Amino acid sequence: MPPKKKNASLKGAEAYKVVEQYLCSQRKPFAINDIVQNLHGKITKNDTIKILDELVQEDKIALRTFGKILIYSSKDLPINYEEEFGKNDLEGKYSYQTLTQLNEEVMEVSRDESTVKKELEEILKVPTNEQLKVEVQQFETDVENFQESLKSVKENTNAETRLECTYILNTTISLEKEIRLRKKIFNNIALIIKDQVRPKSMKDFMEDIGVENYT
């Protein structure tokens, strides 16, 4: 049987002090897994994460974010991340260039995801073939009903009725033209009266000569 893993022994203030002293004594930045491994499993990963969060909030250590990767380091010592990551043994995995590139790729994927979602939403708005068939059938039914109604109207309308309708329409058009012409003549006469007679009140004057509702 494989040997049992030893349980992490450090907790609370003691674990807090160990993590703080370790980071403050190093000139290298570390990811969470590196810190847990370098402390030889004395502190669990969950406890290490909580302690690191507390140290960052208390402004005792520095935190840098590369995409989803969190990098911790001593706050008192200036560190060239690009130089340090380029020198350590994890260059291929956590190098500054690699992390920056990964971050850009994550952002690009996120933008692509948004674009695809929008395109999918537009596609889902388009009716399916089955829905189109139903709509076409409904339109065809509506057209047939309209044609039947039109046919019924034509059959129930005799020639005399159509002639009467035509006569009424033509008479209405003729009367409208005559009304417009007479209204124009009346307005011209009213202007002449206003200019030549100059009554104190055009309304009273028009009522006296029999014109009602003059405005």
Buried (B, 14 or more C-beta within 10 A) or exposed (E): EEEEEEEBEBEEEEBBEBBBEBBBEBEBBBBBEBBBEEBEBBBBBEBBBBBBEBBBEEEBBBBBEBBEBBBBBBBEEEBEBEEBBEEBEEEEEBBBEBBBEBBEEEEEEEEEEEEEEEEEEEEEEEEEEEEEEEEEEEEEEEEEEEEEEEEEEEEEEEEEEEEEEEEEEEEEEEEEEEEEEEEEEEEEEBEEBEEEEEEEEBEEBBEEEEBEEEE
